[in-house]
């Protein structure tokens, strides 16, 4: 089973786009909402090296944000990562 984790914000349009693509692919994911949670945002930044949301991991591998997720999709590589 593929493990997908996404740090997100409820108001972020990029987070919404990333989650929409994962849902379209029928991928379950753990969502960690960082709104109002400095501790979770700090945890995300420490893990990702970035402060922006979303930040996405697939099977423990940090793949980046929304643009990175869609780039994997355009390159035909996302399905392979999700199938592991």
Secondary structure, DSSP 8 states (H G I E B T S, - for coil): ---EEEEE-TT-HHHHHHHHHHHHTT---EEEE-TT-HHHHHHHHHHHS--SS-EEEETTEEEESHHHHHHHHHTT-HHHHHH-
